[in-house]
């Protein structure tokens, strides 16, 4: 999706008012029911970084509300990360009202209707993040309450400033680069999802590692098996998969190699008339060549496959 800019001038015409409303309904699942008699100029810029929607908006004296379709909010499949770059933001949800000054970062679940109010001139940078992408990474993806990360954390302030830097770009980067930016942003979302993230991510991470190892066991014979292929099949990013295995004390491809060698060692040690040839074992276990297999085997076990077979 290309960059979309919508201007809302002072003393707007009816057509300009409708265009402004349409933009927020289409891009954010929000509507703008404010009294347009305020007649203050506003401006918004939207684009997509992969799955992540990016909004940079300058508004004054407006109110935005969740757009409802039937009985469910349109944005219920997304969470919204909001950075108050300047001014202030007042959010109402579940009958409670909270004020967020400039510099604040917060996350709101789109499944629960909420209302944003800008009492003065403000700049808001927001991300529209699919819950499915968070779920795939093992992150919390739903909360009835507004999540406010600790600004005392250097990770939180760094990510906040990075999002502001991304929003400051007047022209979005190329499509492939936007895809990478979106994936990197999703991988870092854990930082903004509150204190409950640790325990939930831990449990989800264990499940993802188990799934990855099960898939690797099925595909040991595929010499083309790679980090990217495993991540794609699991529907998570390669960076996130690599991080899970680092937390487990290894790397993805080191784990693959160790499992291939373990399987090869078992086959080499078989006795009787059904003993397999070294070359056959190499290919069955996913090695590119018998010479590569022999080199890795001796490096790992201290003896060559032929010597191990004769032991």
C-alpha positions as CSV (number, residue, x, y, z in Angstrom):
1,X,0.0,0.0,0.0
2,X,1.3,3.4,-0.9
3,X,1.5,6.4,1.4
4,X,-1.9,8.1,1.9
5,X,-2.1,11.7,3.1
6,X,-5.4,13.3,4.1
7,X,-5.6,17.0,5.0
8,X,-8.4,18.4,7.1
9,X,-8.3,22.2,6.6
10,X,-9.9,24.8,8.8
11,X,-13.5,25.5,7.8
12,X,-13.7,22.2,5.9
13,X,-16.4,21.5,3.3
14,X,-18.8,18.7,3.8
15,X,-16.8,16.6,1.2
16,X,-13.6,17.2,3.2
17,X,-15.3,16.2,6.4
18,X,-16.5,12.9,4.8
19,X,-13.0,12.2,3.4
20,X,-11.5,12.7,6.8
21,X,-14.1,10.3,8.4
22,X,-13.6,7.8,5.6
23,X,-9.8,7.8,6.2
24,X,-10.1,6.9,9.8
25,X,-12.8,4.3,9.2
26,X,-10.8,2.6,6.5
27,X,-7.4,2.7,8.0
28,X,-8.0,2.6,11.8
29,X,-11.4,1.1,12.4
30,X,-12.2,4.5,14.0
31,X,-14.8,7.1,13.3
32,X,-14.6,10.8,14.0
33,X,-17.9,12.0,15.5
34,X,-16.5,15.4,16.7
35,X,-18.4,18.6,16.3
36,X,-16.8,20.0,13.1
37,X,-17.8,23.5,14.2
38,X,-14.4,23.6,16.0
39,X,-12.8,24.3,12.6
40,X,-9.2,23.4,13.4
41,X,-6.9,22.1,10.7
42,X,-5.7,18.5,11.0
43,X,-3.5,16.1,9.0
44,X,-2.8,12.4,8.8
45,X,-0.4,10.1,7.0
46,X,-0.9,6.3,6.7
47,X,1.1,3.5,5.1
48,X,1.8,-0.2,5.7
49,X,5.0,-1.9,6.8
50,X,4.2,-5.5,5.9
51,X,1.3,-6.4,8.2
52,X,1.7,-3.4,10.4
53,X,-0.3,-0.2,9.7
54,X,1.5,3.0,10.4
55,X,-0.4,6.3,11.3
56,X,1.1,9.7,11.9
57,X,-1.6,12.3,12.7
58,X,-1.7,15.9,13.8
59,X,-5.0,16.7,15.3
60,X,-6.6,19.4,17.4
61,X,-9.9,19.3,19.4
62,X,-11.2,16.1,17.9
63,X,-12.6,12.9,19.3
64,X,-12.2,9.4,17.6
65,X,-14.3,6.4,18.6
66,X,-14.2,2.7,17.7
67,X,-16.1,2.0,14.6
68,X,-18.8,-0.5,15.3
69,X,-20.2,-3.0,12.8
70,X,-23.1,-4.9,14.3
71,X,-22.1,-5.4,17.9
72,X,-18.4,-5.9,17.4
73,X,-15.7,-3.2,16.8
74,X,-14.2,-3.3,13.3
75,X,-10.7,-3.3,14.8
76,X,-11.3,-6.3,17.1
77,X,-8.6,-8.4,15.3
78,X,-5.9,-5.8,16.0
79,X,-4.2,-4.1,18.8
80,X,-3.3,-0.4,18.6
81,X,0.1,0.9,19.8
82,X,-0.1,4.6,20.4
83,X,2.8,7.1,21.0
84,X,1.8,10.6,22.1
85,X,4.5,12.6,20.3
86,X,3.2,15.9,21.5
87,X,0.1,17.4,23.3
88,X,-2.0,14.9,25.2
89,X,-4.5,12.1,24.6
90,X,-7.5,11.2,26.7
91,X,-8.7,7.6,26.4
92,X,-12.1,6.3,27.6
93,X,-12.7,2.6,27.9
94,X,-15.0,0.5,30.1
95,X,-16.3,3.7,31.6
96,X,-12.8,4.8,32.8
97,X,-11.0,7.8,31.5
98,X,-7.2,8.2,31.5
99,X,-5.0,11.1,30.4
100,X,-1.7,10.5,28.6
101,X,0.8,13.3,28.2
102,X,3.5,13.8,25.6
103,X,6.0,10.9,25.6
104,X,3.5,8.3,26.6
105,X,3.3,4.8,25.0
106,X,0.3,2.6,25.4
107,X,-1.4,-0.4,23.8
108,X,-5.2,-0.8,23.4
109,X,-7.0,-3.9,22.4
110,X,-9.4,-3.1,19.5
111,X,-11.8,-5.8,20.6
112,X,-13.1,-3.5,23.4
113,X,-14.7,-0.2,22.2
114,X,-12.7,2.9,23.2
115,X,-12.6,6.6,22.5
116,X,-9.6,8.9,21.9
117,X,-10.0,12.6,22.7
118,X,-7.5,15.3,21.8
119,X,-8.2,18.4,24.0
120,X,-5.7,20.5,22.3
121,X,-3.1,20.4,19.5
122,X,-1.5,16.9,19.5
123,X,0.5,14.6,17.4
124,X,-0.2,10.9,17.6
125,X,1.8,8.1,16.1
126,X,0.0,4.7,16.1
127,X,0.5,1.2,14.8
128,X,-2.3,-1.2,13.9
129,X,-0.9,-4.7,14.7
130,X,-2.8,-7.9,13.8
131,X,-3.4,-10.1,16.7
132,X,-2.6,-13.2,14.6
133,X,1.0,-11.9,14.1
134,X,1.4,-11.5,17.9
135,X,-0.1,-14.9,18.6
136,X,2.3,-16.5,16.1
137,X,5.2,-15.1,18.1
138,X,3.9,-16.3,21.4
139,X,3.0,-12.8,22.6
140,X,-0.1,-11.7,24.6
141,X,-2.6,-10.6,22.0
142,X,-5.6,-9.5,24.0
143,X,-6.3,-7.4,27.1
144,X,-9.4,-5.8,28.5
145,X,-7.2,-3.1,30.0
146,X,-5.0,-0.5,28.5
147,X,-1.4,-1.7,28.7
148,X,1.2,1.0,29.6
149,X,4.8,-0.2,29.6
150,X,7.4,1.2,32.0
151,X,9.0,4.3,30.5
152,X,11.9,3.8,32.9
153,X,12.9,0.8,30.7
154,X,15.6,1.8,28.2
155,X,14.1,-0.8,25.8
156,X,10.7,0.9,25.9
157,X,12.1,4.4,25.3
158,X,14.3,3.1,22.5
159,X,11.4,1.5,20.8
160,X,9.2,4.5,21.3
161,X,11.9,6.8,19.7
162,X,12.4,4.3,16.9
163,X,8.7,4.3,16.1
164,X,8.7,8.1,16.0
165,X,11.7,8.0,13.7
166,X,9.9,5.6,11.3
167,X,6.8,7.8,11.3
168,X,8.9,10.9,10.5
169,X,9.8,9.6,7.1
170,X,8.1,11.6,4.4
171,X,8.2,8.8,1.9
172,X,8.0,5.1,2.9
173,X,10.8,2.8,1.8
174,X,10.6,0.1,-0.9
175,X,8.1,-2.7,-0.5
176,X,10.7,-5.4,0.4
177,X,12.2,-3.1,3.0
178,X,8.8,-2.3,4.4
179,X,8.1,-6.0,4.8
180,X,11.4,-6.3,6.8
181,X,10.6,-3.2,8.9
182,X,7.2,-4.7,9.7
183,X,8.6,-8.1,10.7
184,X,11.3,-6.4,12.9
185,X,8.6,-4.3,14.6
186,X,6.4,-7.3,15.3
187,X,9.4,-9.1,16.8
188,X,10.0,-6.2,19.2
189,X,6.3,-5.9,20.3
190,X,6.9,-8.0,23.4
191,X,8.6,-4.9,24.9
192,X,5.3,-3.0,24.9
193,X,3.0,-5.7,26.1
194,X,3.3,-5.2,29.8
195,X,4.4,-7.3,32.8
196,X,2.2,-10.2,31.9
197,X,4.3,-10.9,28.8
198,X,7.0,-12.9,30.5
199,X,5.0,-15.9,31.7
200,X,2.8,-16.0,28.7
201,X,5.7,-15.8,26.3
202,X,7.5,-18.5,28.2
203,X,4.7,-20.9,27.8
204,X,4.1,-20.1,24.2
205,X,7.8,-20.2,23.4
206,X,8.0,-23.8,24.8
207,X,5.2,-24.9,22.4
208,X,6.9,-23.2,19.4
209,X,10.3,-24.8,20.1
210,X,8.6,-28.2,20.5
211,X,6.8,-27.7,17.1
212,X,10.0,-26.6,15.5
213,X,11.9,-29.6,16.8
214,X,9.1,-32.0,15.7
215,X,9.2,-30.5,12.2
216,X,13.0,-30.8,12.1
217,X,12.8,-34.4,13.0
218,X,10.5,-35.0,10.1
219,X,12.7,-33.1,7.6
220,X,16.2,-34.3,8.6
221,X,16.7,-35.9,5.2
222,X,16.1,-32.6,3.4
223,X,19.6,-31.1,2.7
224,X,17.9,-27.8,1.8
225,X,16.2,-27.4,5.1
226,X,16.9,-23.9,6.4
227,X,16.0,-21.4,9.2
228,X,13.7,-19.5,6.8
229,X,11.9,-22.7,5.7
230,X,11.3,-23.8,9.3
231,X,10.1,-20.3,10.3
232,X,7.8,-20.0,7.3
233,X,6.2,-23.4,8.1
234,X,5.6,-22.3,11.7
235,X,4.3,-18.9,10.5
236,X,6.7,-17.0,12.7
237,X,9.6,-14.8,11.7
238,X,13.1,-16.2,11.3
239,X,14.5,-13.7,13.8
240,X,12.0,-14.8,16.4
241,X,12.7,-18.5,15.8
242,X,16.5,-17.9,16.1
243,X,15.9,-16.0,19.3
244,X,13.9,-18.9,20.8
245,X,16.7,-21.4,20.0
246,X,19.3,-19.0,21.5
247,X,17.2,-18.9,24.7
248,X,17.4,-22.7,24.5
249,X,21.2,-22.5,24.4
250,X,21.8,-23.3,20.7
251,X,21.0,-22.2,17.2
252,X,18.5,-23.6,14.8
253,X,21.0,-25.0,12.3
254,X,23.4,-26.3,15.0
255,X,20.4,-28.2,16.4
256,X,19.6,-29.6,12.9
257,X,23.2,-30.7,12.5
258,X,23.4,-32.4,15.9
259,X,20.2,-34.3,15.2
260,X,21.5,-35.4,11.8
261,X,24.7,-36.7,13.4
262,X,22.8,-38.5,16.1
263,X,20.7,-40.2,13.5
264,X,23.7,-41.0,11.4
265,X,25.6,-42.5,14.4
266,X,22.6,-44.7,15.1
267,X,22.6,-46.0,11.5
268,X,26.3,-46.4,11.4
269,X,26.3,-48.6,14.5
270,X,23.6,-51.0,13.1
271,X,24.9,-54.5,12.6
272,X,23.9,-57.4,10.4
273,X,23.0,-57.8,6.8
274,X,20.9,-54.6,6.7
275,X,23.8,-52.3,7.6
276,X,23.7,-49.3,5.3
277,X,26.6,-47.9,3.2
278,X,28.3,-44.7,4.4
279,X,27.2,-42.8,1.3
280,X,23.6,-43.9,1.7
281,X,23.6,-42.8,5.4
282,X,25.0,-39.4,4.4
283,X,22.1,-38.7,2.0
284,X,19.4,-40.1,4.2
285,X,20.5,-37.8,7.0
286,X,20.5,-34.7,4.9
287,X,24.2,-34.1,4.3
288,X,25.1,-32.6,0.9
289,X,27.9,-35.1,0.2
290,X,29.6,-38.1,1.8
291,X,32.8,-36.1,2.3
292,X,30.9,-33.4,4.2
293,X,29.2,-36.0,6.3
294,X,32.5,-37.8,7.1
295,X,34.1,-34.5,8.1
296,X,31.2,-33.4,10.4
297,X,30.9,-36.9,11.9
298,X,34.6,-37.1,12.8
299,X,34.6,-33.5,14.2
300,X,31.6,-34.4,16.4
301,X,32.4,-38.0,17.5
302,X,36.2,-38.0,17.2
303,X,36.2,-41.0,14.7
304,X,35.3,-41.4,11.1
305,X,32.0,-43.1,10.2
306,X,33.9,-46.1,8.8
307,X,35.9,-46.5,12.0
308,X,32.7,-46.1,14.1
309,X,31.0,-48.8,12.0
310,X,33.9,-51.2,12.6
311,X,34.1,-50.5,16.4
